[in-house]
Amino acid sequence: MNWPSVQKSDFEVVIPPSNTRGYDMELQGEIDCIAIQEKNHKMKCSAAQVQKFQEYLELTLASKFKSGRFISVNGFSKPAIAHVESELPNNIYLESYSRVC
């Protein structure tokens, strides 16, 4: 995953109020504001979950976000990856990581 704008700028992590829907946190920089959606499910994230986040980013109320990062602990299903590869959205990036205990 290449996050050039995150790597080159100082960002502040902002946790929204508990009743906020659509994203879990935001990264606020001098120029960019990035929505972060994080999933810690046993199953891989589905195409429907990715589409829901993508649709949120297209709403007027999400207009402050330049892009979104969808982070999944257990990865993404093949249909979810295929959706992003076929749609080629310029505002959403997928990231997967494993927690180390």
MOHUCOR-V157489 format. One record per residue. PHI is phi in whole degrees, 0 to 359 (999 if undefined). PSI is psi in whole degrees, -180 to 180 (none if undefined). Layout:
PHI,PSI
PHI,PSI
//
This chain:
999,128
252,115
245,69
301,-40
292,-31
286,-38
289,-29
265,-6
231,161
271,127
241,148
253,133
275,127
239,124
266,123
285,168
304,154
299,-23
269,9
285,133
247,153
106,-31
206,162
259,-30
199,169
227,151
253,118
254,122
243,-178
296,-36
249,-42
253,153
228,124
240,129
276,138
241,127
243,124
239,135
236,132
237,62
260,158
290,-32
271,159
291,150
291,141
270,168
299,-37
299,-40
293,-41
294,-44
298,-39
298,-43
293,-42
299,-43
295,-38
300,-45
298,-22
272,-7
285,153
301,-39
292,-13
256,14
296,-19
288,-17
273,127
286,-34
200,178
226,146
244,122
256,114
249,130
232,132
293,-37
252,18
85,-168
232,146
293,160
302,-42
298,-35
294,-44
294,-42
298,-38
300,-49
293,-39
293,-35
277,-37
283,-30
49,52
293,141
266,5
240,8
221,137
231,141
257,140
219,137
233,141
212,161
247,139
279,139
252,125
263,none
//
